[in-house]
Amino acid sequence: MYLNIVNWPENRELVVKEIDQLPMKAYLLEAGQLLDFIPYPKNGITIWLPNTPVDPNITVVALEY
């Protein structure tokens, strides 16, 4: 699954709701950097992003299942 981020969250937490299965891993598609994540209450996950985006226009987070 690919998540396209156009508005980088200031707190660096990307909350994705309505995901009922945790991925095996999450990473920045452009850089390959692995990202930490935890389950979010009620079917979702919270992904911790780096301080700055890889691309100022759009950054892609890949979730592998």
N, CA, C and O atoms as a GROMACS GRO file, in nm:
protein
  260
    1MET      N    1   0.085  -0.116   0.000
    1MET     CA    2   0.000   0.000   0.000
    1MET      C    3   0.091   0.123   0.000
    1MET      O    4   0.192   0.127   0.070
    2TYR      N    5   0.054   0.222  -0.078
    2TYR     CA    6   0.132   0.345  -0.085
    2TYR      C    7   0.051   0.461  -0.028
    2TYR      O    8  -0.066   0.480  -0.061
    3LEU      N    9   0.115   0.539   0.057
    3LEU     CA   10   0.053   0.656   0.117
    3LEU      C   11   0.125   0.779   0.062
    3LEU      O   12   0.245   0.794   0.081
    4ASN      N   13   0.053   0.865  -0.006
    4ASN     CA   14   0.109   0.987  -0.063
    4ASN      C   15   0.088   1.102   0.036
    4ASN      O   16  -0.026   1.136   0.069
    5ILE      N   17   0.197   1.160   0.083
    5ILE     CA   18   0.189   1.266   0.183
    5ILE      C   19   0.222   1.399   0.117
    5ILE      O   20   0.333   1.419   0.067
    6VAL      N   21   0.124   1.489   0.116
    6VAL     CA   22   0.146   1.621   0.059
    6VAL      C   23   0.155   1.728   0.168
    6VAL      O   24   0.214   1.834   0.147
    7ASN      N   25   0.097   1.702   0.284
    7ASN     CA   26   0.104   1.794   0.398
    7ASN      C   27   0.178   1.724   0.512
    7ASN      O   28   0.119   1.642   0.582
    8TRP      N   29   0.306   1.757   0.529
    8TRP     CA   30   0.390   1.692   0.629
    8TRP      C   31   0.343   1.731   0.768
    8TRP      O   32   0.338   1.850   0.799
    9PRO      N   33   0.308   1.634   0.854
    9PRO     CA   34   0.260   1.668   0.988
    9PRO      C   35   0.372   1.726   1.075
    9PRO      O   36   0.482   1.670   1.081
   10GLU      N   37   0.343   1.838   1.142
   10GLU     CA   38   0.443   1.903   1.225
   10GLU      C   39   0.491   1.814   1.339
   10GLU      O   40   0.608   1.820   1.377
   11ASN      N   41   0.402   1.731   1.393
   11ASN     CA   42   0.440   1.642   1.504
   11ASN      C   43   0.504   1.512   1.455
   11ASN      O   44   0.540   1.427   1.536
   12ARG      N   45   0.516   1.497   1.323
   12ARG     CA   46   0.580   1.382   1.258
   12ARG      C   47   0.502   1.252   1.275
   12ARG      O   48   0.556   1.145   1.246
   13GLU      N   49   0.378   1.259   1.321
   13GLU     CA   50   0.295   1.139   1.338
   13GLU      C   51   0.192   1.132   1.225
   13GLU      O   52   0.108   1.221   1.211
   14LEU      N   53   0.201   1.028   1.147
   14LEU     CA   54   0.104   1.005   1.041
   14LEU      C   55   0.006   0.899   1.091
   14LEU      O   56   0.042   0.783   1.110
   15VAL      N   57  -0.119   0.939   1.111
   15VAL     CA   58  -0.222   0.847   1.159
   15VAL      C   59  -0.303   0.801   1.038
   15VAL      O   60  -0.357   0.882   0.963
   16VAL      N   61  -0.310   0.670   1.022
   16VAL     CA   62  -0.386   0.611   0.912
   16VAL      C   63  -0.495   0.525   0.974
   16VAL      O   64  -0.466   0.426   1.041
   17LYS      N   65  -0.619   0.565   0.952
   17LYS     CA   66  -0.732   0.493   1.011
   17LYS      C   67  -0.787   0.391   0.913
   17LYS      O   68  -0.757   0.392   0.794
   18GLU      N   69  -0.869   0.302   0.967
   18GLU     CA   70  -0.938   0.200   0.888
   18GLU      C   71  -0.845   0.098   0.825
   18GLU      O   72  -0.873   0.047   0.716
   19ILE      N   73  -0.734   0.068   0.892
   19ILE     CA   74  -0.647  -0.042   0.850
   19ILE      C   75  -0.660  -0.151   0.955
   19ILE      O   76  -0.622  -0.130   1.071
   20ASP      N   77  -0.712  -0.265   0.917
   20ASP     CA   78  -0.740  -0.369   1.015
   20ASP      C   79  -0.629  -0.473   1.028
   20ASP      O   80  -0.641  -0.568   1.105
   21GLN      N   81  -0.520  -0.455   0.954
   21GLN     CA   82  -0.406  -0.546   0.964
   21GLN      C   83  -0.278  -0.463   0.965
   21GLN      O   84  -0.260  -0.375   0.882
   22LEU      N   85  -0.188  -0.492   1.060
   22LEU     CA   86  -0.062  -0.421   1.066
   22LEU      C   87   0.031  -0.467   0.953
   22LEU      O   88   0.036  -0.586   0.923
   23PRO      N   89   0.103  -0.374   0.891
   23PRO     CA   90   0.198  -0.415   0.788
   23PRO      C   91   0.320  -0.483   0.850
   23PRO      O   92   0.344  -0.471   0.971
   24MET      N   93   0.397  -0.553   0.767
   24MET     CA   94   0.522  -0.613   0.814
   24MET      C   95   0.627  -0.505   0.831
   24MET      O   96   0.708  -0.510   0.923
   25LYS      N   97   0.624  -0.404   0.740
   25LYS     CA   98   0.718  -0.293   0.753
   25LYS      C   99   0.662  -0.171   0.681
   25LYS      O  100   0.578  -0.181   0.592
   26ALA      N  101   0.713  -0.054   0.722
   26ALA     CA  102   0.680   0.074   0.660
   26ALA      C  103   0.810   0.145   0.629
   26ALA      O  104   0.903   0.142   0.710
   27TYR      N  105   0.817   0.209   0.512
   27TYR     CA  106   0.941   0.279   0.475
   27TYR      C  107   0.911   0.390   0.375
   27TYR      O  108   0.807   0.390   0.309
   28LEU      N  109   1.006   0.484   0.365
   28LEU     CA  110   0.996   0.590   0.265
   28LEU      C  111   1.035   0.531   0.131
   28LEU      O  112   1.145   0.478   0.116
   29LEU      N  113   0.948   0.540   0.034
   29LEU     CA  114   0.972   0.478  -0.095
   29LEU      C  115   1.096   0.535  -0.164
   29LEU      O  116   1.175   0.460  -0.219
   30GLU      N  117   1.113   0.666  -0.161
   30GLU     CA  118   1.224   0.730  -0.231
   30GLU      C  119   1.360   0.700  -0.168
   30GLU      O  120   1.460   0.686  -0.238
   31ALA      N  121   1.363   0.691  -0.034
   31ALA     CA  122   1.491   0.676   0.036
   31ALA      C  123   1.514   0.536   0.092
   31ALA      O  124   1.628   0.500   0.124
   32GLY      N  125   1.408   0.457   0.104
   32GLY     CA  126   1.422   0.324   0.161
   32GLY      C  127   1.433   0.324   0.314
   32GLY      O  128   1.453   0.218   0.373
   33GLN      N  129   1.421   0.439   0.376
   33GLN     CA  130   1.435   0.450   0.522
   33GLN      C  131   1.318   0.382   0.592
   33GLN      O  132   1.203   0.416   0.568
   34LEU      N  133   1.350   0.287   0.681
   34LEU     CA  134   1.246   0.219   0.757
   34LEU      C  135   1.184   0.316   0.858
   34LEU      O  136   1.253   0.401   0.914
   35LEU      N  137   1.053   0.300   0.879
   35LEU     CA  138   0.980   0.386   0.972
   35LEU      C  139   0.916   0.301   1.081
   35LEU      O  140   0.867   0.191   1.056
   36ASP      N  141   0.919   0.354   1.203
   36ASP     CA  142   0.853   0.286   1.314
   36ASP      C  143   0.704   0.314   1.310
   36ASP      O  144   0.661   0.420   1.264
   37PHE      N  145   0.625   0.219   1.359
   37PHE     CA  146   0.480   0.238   1.366
   37PHE      C  147   0.423   0.155   1.480
   37PHE      O  148   0.484   0.058   1.525
   38ILE      N  149   0.305   0.195   1.524
   38ILE     CA  150   0.233   0.122   1.628
   38ILE      C  151   0.086   0.115   1.590
   38ILE      O  152   0.040   0.195   1.508
   39PRO      N  153   0.012   0.021   1.647
   39PRO     CA  154  -0.132   0.018   1.621
   39PRO      C  155  -0.197   0.145   1.674
   39PRO      O  156  -0.159   0.198   1.778
   40TYR      N  157  -0.294   0.194   1.602
   40TYR     CA  158  -0.376   0.308   1.643
   40TYR      C  159  -0.510   0.251   1.688
   40TYR      O  160  -0.562   0.160   1.624
   41PRO      N  161  -0.566   0.302   1.796
   41PRO     CA  162  -0.693   0.246   1.845
   41PRO      C  163  -0.801   0.242   1.736
   41PRO      O  164  -0.812   0.332   1.653
   42LYS      N  165  -0.878   0.138   1.738
   42LYS     CA  166  -0.991   0.118   1.646
   42LYS      C  167  -0.949   0.109   1.500
   42LYS      O  168  -0.990   0.191   1.418
   43ASN      N  169  -0.869   0.012   1.468
   43ASN     CA  170  -0.833  -0.019   1.328
   43ASN      C  171  -0.754   0.091   1.259
   43ASN      O  172  -0.810   0.168   1.182
   44GLY      N  173  -0.628   0.097   1.286
   44GLY     CA  174  -0.542   0.192   1.220
   44GLY      C  175  -0.399   0.179   1.269
   44GLY      O  176  -0.369   0.092   1.352
   45ILE      N  177  -0.312   0.265   1.218
   45ILE     CA  178  -0.173   0.267   1.264
   45ILE      C  179  -0.126   0.413   1.274
   45ILE      O  180  -0.179   0.502   1.209
   46THR      N  181  -0.025   0.434   1.358
   46THR     CA  182   0.045   0.560   1.366
   46THR      C  183   0.187   0.535   1.319
   46THR      O  184   0.256   0.446   1.371
   47ILE      N  185   0.232   0.613   1.221
   47ILE     CA  186   0.366   0.599   1.165
   47ILE      C  187   0.446   0.723   1.203
   47ILE      O  188   0.398   0.835   1.186
   48TRP      N  189   0.568   0.704   1.254
   48TRP     CA  190   0.655   0.817   1.287
   48TRP      C  191   0.742   0.850   1.166
   48TRP      O  192   0.817   0.767   1.116
   49LEU      N  193   0.730   0.974   1.122
   49LEU     CA  194   0.803   1.022   1.005
   49LEU      C  195   0.930   1.094   1.047
   49LEU      O  196   0.942   1.137   1.162
   50PRO      N  197   1.026   1.109   0.954
   50PRO     CA  198   1.146   1.188   0.983
   50PRO      C  199   1.110   1.336   1.000
   50PRO      O  200   0.996   1.376   0.976
   51ASN      N  201   1.207   1.416   1.041
   51ASN     CA  202   1.184   1.559   1.063
   51ASN      C  203   1.140   1.632   0.937
   51ASN      O  204   1.055   1.720   0.943
   52THR      N  205   1.197   1.596   0.823
   52THR     CA  206   1.166   1.664   0.698
   52THR      C  207   1.130   1.563   0.590
   52THR      O  208   1.179   1.450   0.592
   53PRO      N  209   1.044   1.603   0.496
   53PRO     CA  210   1.009   1.511   0.387
   53PRO      C  211   1.123   1.492   0.289
   53PRO      O  212   1.212   1.577   0.278
   54VAL      N  213   1.121   1.381   0.219
   54VAL     CA  214   1.221   1.352   0.116
   54VAL      C  215   1.204   1.451   0.000
   54VAL      O  216   1.302   1.502  -0.055
   55ASP      N  217   1.080   1.477  -0.035
   55ASP     CA  218   1.047   1.568  -0.144
   55ASP      C  219   0.952   1.674  -0.087
   55ASP      O  220   0.857   1.638  -0.019
   56PRO      N  221   0.974   1.802  -0.113
   56PRO     CA  222   0.888   1.905  -0.056
   56PRO      C  223   0.745   1.904  -0.112
   56PRO      O  224   0.655   1.961  -0.050
   57ASN      N  225   0.723   1.840  -0.227
   57ASN     CA  226   0.590   1.839  -0.287
   57ASN      C  227   0.507   1.717  -0.248
   57ASN      O  228   0.390   1.728  -0.214
   58ILE      N  229   0.570   1.600  -0.253
   58ILE     CA  230   0.500   1.476  -0.218
   58ILE      C  231   0.602   1.370  -0.176
   58ILE      O  232   0.704   1.352  -0.243
   59THR      N  233   0.574   1.304  -0.068
   59THR     CA  234   0.659   1.195  -0.020
   59THR      C  235   0.571   1.071  -0.009
   59THR      O  236   0.456   1.080   0.032
   60VAL      N  237   0.625   0.957  -0.047
   60VAL     CA  238   0.548   0.833  -0.048
   60VAL      C  239   0.599   0.740   0.062
   60VAL      O  240   0.718   0.711   0.072
   61VAL      N  241   0.505   0.693   0.144
   61VAL     CA  242   0.533   0.592   0.245
   61VAL      C  243   0.478   0.461   0.192
   61VAL      O  244   0.361   0.453   0.153
   62ALA      N  245   0.561   0.358   0.191
   62ALA     CA  246   0.516   0.225   0.145
   62ALA      C  247   0.492   0.137   0.267
   62ALA      O  248   0.572   0.134   0.360
   63LEU      N  249   0.381   0.066   0.264
   63LEU     CA  250   0.349  -0.034   0.367
   63LEU      C  251   0.353  -0.170   0.299
   63LEU      O  252   0.285  -0.192   0.199
   64GLU      N  253   0.433  -0.261   0.354
   64GLU     CA  254   0.441  -0.396   0.298
   64GLU      C  255   0.367  -0.492   0.389
   64GLU      O  256   0.383  -0.492   0.511
   65TYR      N  257   0.285  -0.575   0.326
   65TYR     CA  258   0.207  -0.675   0.398
   65TYR      C  259   0.255  -0.814   0.365
   65TYR      O  260   0.201  -0.912   0.416
   0.00000   0.00000   0.00000
